[in-house]
């Protein structure tokens, strides 16, 4: 049976998607068409911001649950 600490680690591992998206943005610099690269980077940065906000909110909820027992 899983415990709180295992859940916490799994949750934190999910958060790494924001690092993956940042890597994707950097890789877009290799695209020769600057307009296309810029468009893709903006989309990926927006997606990264959405995930970051969702993970922050979920983490706050997790901390409240732990605090309240």
Residue pairs with C-beta under 8 A, 6 or more apart in sequence:
4 66
8 62
11 58
11 59
11 62
14 55
15 55
17 51
18 48
18 51
18 52
18 55
21 44
21 45
21 47
21 48
21 51
22 48
24 44
25 41
25 44
25 45
25 48
28 37
28 40
28 41
28 44
29 37
31 37
31 40
